[in-house]
Amino acid sequence: MSTKKEITITGSAVNPITVGEVALIAESDGSTRRTSVVVNVEEISDTEVRFETQNSIYTLRKQKNNR
């Protein structure tokens, strides 16, 4: 059994993070991250969500859009 890589990122989800779909994350540095298929999502707080994909476990620190 392999251990999944744990990744913490700051940004915002482009679309809702949904089990069975890939996640698109607009990162604070201006880049966009596309994940593998999401298998589990857990809302930690208003500013943080943890989700697991086929390959990794992510902690997303939500950044508000100031537009």
TARALIN-V745143 format. One record per helix or strand of 3 or more residues. SS is the DSSP state (H for helix, E for strand). FROM is the first residue (numbers start at 1). LEN is the number of residues. If there is no record, write none. Layout:
ss = <SS;SS>
from = <FROM;FROM>
len = <LEN;LEN>
This chain:
ss = <E;E;E;E;E>
from = <5;22;32;48;56>
len = <9;6;14;6;7>
